[in-house]
Amino acid sequence: MASKILGITYLLITTNLFIYFLELQNPDYYIWNFGLIPALVVQGEYLHTLLTSMFLHGDILHLLLNMLVFLFVGYDCERAIGSSRFLAFYLLSGIVAGLFHAFLDSASYTPTIGASGAIFGILAAYATLFPFRRVIAFFGFIPIPLPAIIFVFLLIVMETAYFVSGGLPYVAHSAHLGGFISGVFLALLFGPKKSVMEEL
C-alpha cells in the first residue's frame, strides 16, 4: 500500500529537470529574478527566492550531481516519514539553508542557486534514520563503503573546512551547513513512521 502513494522524490527530480530546461531559454533572467541574493533577502526583499532558488542550477553537472544524490537517499526518507511530510521537510530544509547563507553572507549581491541546501537536509535525515546503512563514498576514483552516519559526518567536516578556509568560493558552503543543521532537527521533529521503519 505504501509504495502506491510514494512519488514526491520523483516529482521533485522531474520538477528540477523541467525548470532547468526552462532556465536554459534565458539563464540571466531566471538567475537574477529567482536566484537568492543574500543582501536583498536580509533587507526583506525578494523573499520568494528562498523557495525558487532551490529549483535553479548553474549547469547540467550541477543539476545531475544534486539529483543523483537526492535519488539515492530521497526515496527511503520519503518512505520513512511519509510523502506529505517529506515534501515539507525538503522545502523547509532548502528555505532554512537559504536563510542561513543569506545572514552569513549578508553583504553579497551574488545570486545563489541550487538544490544542495535541501539535499543536505535530506542527507542529515538519511544519516539520522539509517545511520548504519552502507553508502559508497569515492576517494578519488576509489569506492569505499561507509556507514551513512560516517559518510555524512565526513562530508560535513569537509564543508565546514571549506566554509572556514574560504576554499571553493563559488560554492555556498554555508547553505549546505544550514540545510544539514535544519535536517537534523527536522528529522527528530518529523520522526519516522514506526510501521514503515519496521519494513525498511
ABEGO torsion letter per residue (X at the ends): XAAAABGAAAAAAAAAAAAAAAAAABAAAAAAAABBBAAAAAAGBGAAAAAAAAABBABAAAAAAAAAAAAAAAAAAAAAAEAAAAAAAAAAAAAAAAAAAAAAAAABABBBBEAAAAAAAAAAAAAAABAABBBBBBBEABBBBBBAAAAAAAAAAAAAAAAAAGBGAABBAAAAAAAAAAAAAAAAAAEBBAAAAAAX
